[in-house]
Amino acid sequence: MFVKDEKLYQALYCGMCKSIKEGSGQMARTALTYDMAFMSALVHNLMNVDVVVKKRRCALHPLKRRYMALPDETSILLGCINTALAYYKLLDDRADGDKKGLFAFLYKRGYKRTLKKHPRAAQIIAAQLKAQSQIEGKGSAIIDEACEPTAAMMRELSDYILGDMADAHTSGLFYDIGKWIYLADALDDYDKDVKKGRYNVLYNAFKRNTKAEAVTANGEEINFLFNSLFADMREHLAGVKFHFNHDLTDNIILLGIPAKTRALVYGRCGQGKRPEGELLPESDGRAGDTSRSI
């Protein structure tokens, strides 16, 4: 990642922390992830809303001011969505018997503020996560079926956020991102879900006791699944209208997501071996310096 993109990424991350506080309260800031900083970069660009970056102090770094994107209407909306997603995730954990679910109460007040400020966003999240729960509850072994609610949720949220600026390519890109998120989580949690007897669509589809066994036995299918998804992302990305420099988001979508997927499938350096030519993003002529990595 170029230094300028890394600095912007960090400024957006810090800015999202401030935005979550503005929209959902102090406690909700603990749910912040770098994924939301990426979403902030992407959405601001698509909406032609410039990000204002200033040096500010924060509670975690009181002695030295840091560059951060100032909260605006767009980032506050994203912060509210982040809070609602975190709240429902912990409710799901609690239903699964995961001890982390006990912390759902920390985000309940922030979720109520989201419900008041953006009822449509909260409705989308609630409806699609309910559909997700129903599919998982019946033990579906169909990968596309299991991914659909999360993918559809991301598409509907993007349409809500972008409003009149939404089109087939933005909807498709966010749908693909949602599908990848679900599959990446399934890969990451594979061994843990099997051990604890929890639902995992990849286990249900492949019936292998460990992720390593699933990759060995079904590697061709896994590669086809992800490479098809990456190709669809690239197609939609090529049709999206950006208003500012988009090196950061291109880097993450074209290089970072495939790299993360390789790590999830084969392990990080020294932990596994990737067969030659598998899970490599094809060049579409837009990535520029393809030697960059996230």
Secondary structure by P-SEA (a helix, b strand, c coil): ccaaaaaaaaaaaaaaaaaaaacccccccccccaaaaaaaaaaaaaacbbbbbbbbcccccccbbbbbbcccaaaaaaaaaaaaaaaaaaaaaaaaccccccccccaaaaaaaaaaacaaaaaaaaaaaaaaaaaaaaccccccccccaaaaaaaaaaaaaacccccaaaaaaaaaaaaaaaaaaaaaaaaaaaaaccccccccccccccaaaaaaacaaaaaaaaaaaaaaaaaaaaacccccccaaaaaaaacaaaaaaaaaaccccccccccccccbbbbccccccccccc
